Amino acid sequence: MFAAARALNQKLLITFHKHLTFIHPLPSISMASPRVSAFSTSSPIHTPLKHVGTHNGSFHCDEALGCFLIRLTNRFYNAEIVRTRDPQVLEMLDAVLDVGGVYDPSRDRYDHHQKGFDEVFGHGFVTKLSSAGLIYKHFGMEIVAKELNLEETHPDVHRLYIAIYKSFMEAIDAIDNGINQFDTDQPPRYVNNTHLSSRVGRLNLDWVDHDQSPEKENEAFQRAMTLAGSEFLDSVRFHAKSWLPARSIVMEHLSERHDVDPSGEIMVLKRFCPWKLHLFELEEELKINPSIKYVLYQDDRSKHWRVQAVAVSPDRFESRKPLPSPWRGLRDDELSKESGIPGCVFVHMSGFIGGNQTYDGALAMARAGLKF
């Protein structure tokens, strides 16, 4: 027994030397918001170094991001990454993702390739998870909480946990699992090779590279981890610094919509912020009916007021109620004469946005738009 164990341990050590990517402690990136921590959390005191396995060979965004994420957790902080497909080596490791054919979080096994796997994130999402999605599902609350310096039970942590999956993680899951973005048999109108999964894929060794050694492959994988991880943390930072405060502003002004106009279909942002996604989510959450047709806000540069038609959905260009067609493409005095509203500046050719020199003028444009 002991001889066999020694032989296995020797094999593990040999494989480590061949496949181990030594990941140095994550660099620190300062962030402007006091709510967001440094690039990574503090290492737990006296925690033994762990080893996390994933496959060698060509890599994808999901395992690169998954390895980055799991190394942010207390249990696997700065773990060393072992890239191998040897089942005996994988069995000895503390965690394994994207290889091994097992999904068992009680053993920290997070593969998604096996027959019968159909795990989803939950919370209304139905996209099958990749290895990155599995790591985020089980460790995302901890990661987000630590990056925000909040307790996991804080409502903002749960809100961002869901929002980051929706805006960042789900696309990685879908692309890795070959799920089309649209339910159609038609070919796409254009090719998009600029998304994160594509950019990570391009970090693989090129077939014309003379050096195809495991060491070069591991260096490429480390660059992939850094790229995917930095963009994940950028997303956390954005949601903490910008997205979450904006949500509060939109909710406040949405509640005041009937003070703006009795129809309840015009919302005024007294302070501009990113509002579109929040508006759609809050309308659904609060059962807003009728829906908002126009949003008014002041342009910080010109100090003129904008009246923007709300799109039919977040991913569509069409407006719920575009500004009137006779106004479209007109400017200044010509537009004021056509509309009968003084101070008009412009209306876009599509009718999705217009401008007026004053708040009262922009409100008049929105009210007139409702009647067309």
N, C-alpha and C positions, 0 to 999 in steps of 0.2 A: 504493500500500500504506500509506504513512505517513498520507496524507490519510484513508483509511478507518479506520486505527487511531485517529487524532485524533478522528474523528467518533464512534467507539465509546466512546472515553474520555470525551468530552464528554457522551454519552448516559448513561454510567455515573454521572458526577458529578451530572447532573440527577436521575437516578433515586435516587441516594443521598439527595439533599436532600429528595426527596419521600417516600421510604420508610424511611430509616434511623432506627432507634430508638437514640438515644445512651444506652447503659447505663453508668452511673457505676460506679466501683469498688464491689464488694460490701461492705456494712457488716460490722463485726466483732461477733460475739456470743460472749461468754465462755462457756466450758463448765467444769463442775465437775471433770470427769475429766481428769487430766493426760495420759491416753492419746489424747484427742481434741483436734484442733487447733482453731484459730479458725474462724470461719464459712467462710473460703476460704483456699486455700493462697497462699503468697507468689508474687508475679509473677516469672517468670524474668528475669534481668538482660539488658537490651538486646534483648529479643525484640520484633520489629516488631509493631505492632498488626494483628490479622487481622480479616477480615470474614466473618461467617457468615450465610448466607441461609436464610430460610424464607418461606412464602407470606404475603401480606397477606390482608385480609378476616377472616371469622370464624375464630377459633382454637380449638384443643382443648388438653387437658392434655398430650398427648404432645409437641407441638412446643414448648410453653411449658417443660416440664421438660427436654426435649432441649437447648434453647438454654441453659438454666441450667447443665446438667451440662457441656456442652462448654466453657463459659467457665471451668470449674474446672481444666481441664487445662493442662499446661505449654505445649502447642503453640497453644492458643486462649485463653489466659488473658485474661479481660475483653474478649474480641472484641466488636466492634460488630455489632449485628444488623441485617441488611438484609431488610426485609419486602417482597417483590415476587414476581410471577409471570413477569416478563419473562425469557425464556430467555437472551437475550444478556447481561443483567446477571448472572443466576445463574452463567453460564459463567465470568465473571470473578472470582467469589468464591473464598475459600480453602476453604470448606466449605458444603454445602447439605444441609438436612434437611427432610423432609416435603413436598417439592415437587421437580419436575424429572423424575420418572419413572426415576431411576437409583439402583441400589444398587451402589456400587463403593467399598469402604473404601480402596483404594489411591489414590483421588482425593478421598477424604472426601466422598462423595455417599451420603446416607442417607435415601432415600425408600422407602416401603413400599406405594405405591398401584398400582404397575405390574403388568400381567398376568404371571403366572408367579412372582411373589415368594412365597417360602414359608420365609423364614429364621426360625429359632427360636433360643432362647438356648442350647440344649444342656443338658448336665448332667441329663438326664432330663426337662426341660421341653419341652412340645410346642406351646405357645401361640405363634401367629404374632406376630412382633415389630411394634411401632409404631416411629416415629422415636425415641422416648425409649428403647425397648428396644434399638434398634440402637446408639445412643450409649453406653448402659450396657454392652452386650456388648463393645464395642471399647475403652471408656475406663474402665469401672467399677472395674477392679482398681487403676488409677492413682489414681482419685478416692478410693476407700476407703483405700488405703494412705496417701495424703497426709493425709486427715482423721484417721487413727489415728497418724500419725507413725511408720509402720513401712515396711519394705521390701516391695515387691510379692510377694517370694518367701516372706514370713512366712506360716505356715499359718493364722494368725488372719485375715489379709486374705482369703485364698481362702474361708475358712469364712463370713465376713461377706458377701463378694461374692455367694455363693450364697443366704445367708439373706435378704439385702435384696431380691434379685430375687424370691424366693418370697413374702415378706411385703408387699412394697411395689410393685415394678415390674411384676410379671406382671399384676396387676389392671388397670393402666393400659394395657398392651398389649392385653389381652382386650377391654376396654370400647371402645377405639378401633377395634378390628377387628370389633366386633359379635359377639363370642363369648359365648354364654350361660354363666352360672356353673354351671347344672345341665342335665343331659341329660333334658329333659322338655318335652312340648308343653303342659303345664298353665300357665296364667297364674300369675304370682307372687302370693303371698298378701298382700304389701304392697309399696308403692313405696318405694324408697330413693333419695332425691335429696340425700343428705348426704355421699356419698363425694367424694373429691378431684376426680375428673374432672367431676362435676356442679358442684361449687363453682367450678372454673376456668371451666367453660362459662358460668356466670352472670355472669362478669366481662366478657363481650362487651357491646358497646353495645346497648342496648335499642332496639327499633324506634321507640319513642316519643321517644327522645332527639333534640333538635333539632340538635345538633352531631354529625354523622356523619363528620367530617373524618378524614383519615389520621392527623393528630396525636393526636386523641382515641383513635383505634383503637390507636395505638402505646402511648399511656399505659396503656390497658387491658391490652395485652399485657404490658407491663412489670410490672403488678400481678400478672398471671397467672404470670409467671416467678418472681416473688418468693414467691407463695403456694406453688406447686408445689415450688420449690427449698428453701424453709424446711422444708417437711414431709419432703422427702427427707433433709435434714441432721438433722432430728429423729430420723428412723429410724436413720440411721448412729449418732447419739449414743446412742440407746437400746440398739442392739445392742452397741456398744462398752462402755457403762457397766453395763448390766444383763443383757442376753441372754447375752453370752459368759461372764461369771463364773458366771451361773446354770447354764449348761451343764456347767461343771466340777463344780459342787456336785452336780447331779443324777447325773452319771456316777459320782462317788465313792460316793454313797449307793445307787445302783443296784447297784454291785458288792458292797455289804454286805447285800443283801436276805436272803440265806440265814442271816446271823447274827441277823436279826430274827425270822424264822420259817422252819422247815424247808421250807415249801411254796415259798418264793421268790416269793410273790405279794403280799407286803406290803413297802413301802418307807417308811423313816422319814427325814424331812428334819430334821436336827438344827438347821439354820438355814433359815428359810423363804425361798423365792425363787420366781420364776415357773418352774414346772416342767412344765406340761402338754405344750407343744409339744416340749420337749427329751425328755420321756419317750417320746413316740411315735417320734421320730426315732431315739433311742438304742436302743429296743427293736428297731426294724427294722435299724439298723446293726449291732448286736451279736447279732442273732438270738436275742433273749430269749424263752424258752419254758419254762414258761408265762408269760403276760403278767402285769404288775402289776395287781392288782384294787383295792388300797387304798393310799392315801398318808397317812401320819400326820405332823402338824406342830403346833407350839405356836402358839396365838394370842397375839401380842405384847401385846394390850390386856388380855385377861382372864386370861392365863397358863393357860387351859384348853387341852386337847389336842383337835385336830380329827382325825377319820377321814373321808377323802374318797374316794368311789368314783370310779375312773377311767372316763372316758367311752369309748364304743366307738370313737370317732375324734375328731380335734380339732374338727370342725365339727358334731358331734352332741351332743344333750343327754342321750341315753340312756346309762346306765352299763353297764359290763361286768358288774358284779355289785352291784346296789344293796343297801344295808343292808336287813335282813329286814323284810318288810311288816308284821308285828305290832308293830314298834317305831315305825313311821312316824307322825309327828304327836304322839308322846308326849314328855313332858318330865320331868326331875328324878326324884322318887321313883317316880312312876308308871312311868317308863321303866326305872329300875333294877329295880323289882319284876318287870316283864314280861321283861326280858332276863336277870335274875339276875346283873347286873354292877353293883357299887356305883359311885357317883359319876357316873352318867350325867347329862348336861345336856339334850340334845335329839337328835332325829333328824328331818330335813326330811321333808315329806310325800312327796317323790319318792324319798327314800332315797339321794340322791346325797351327803349329808354328815351327820355327826353329831358330837357332842362329849362329852367326859368331863373331869372335874376333874383327872385324872392321866394320865400316860403309860401306866401299866399298865392303867388302865381302858380307854383308847382302843385299846390293843393287843388287849385281851380282846374288845372289840366287833368289831374287824377279824377276829380269829380265829374268832369265832362266826359272823360274816357269811359266811366262806368255807364253813362247814358247811351253810348253809341251801340 
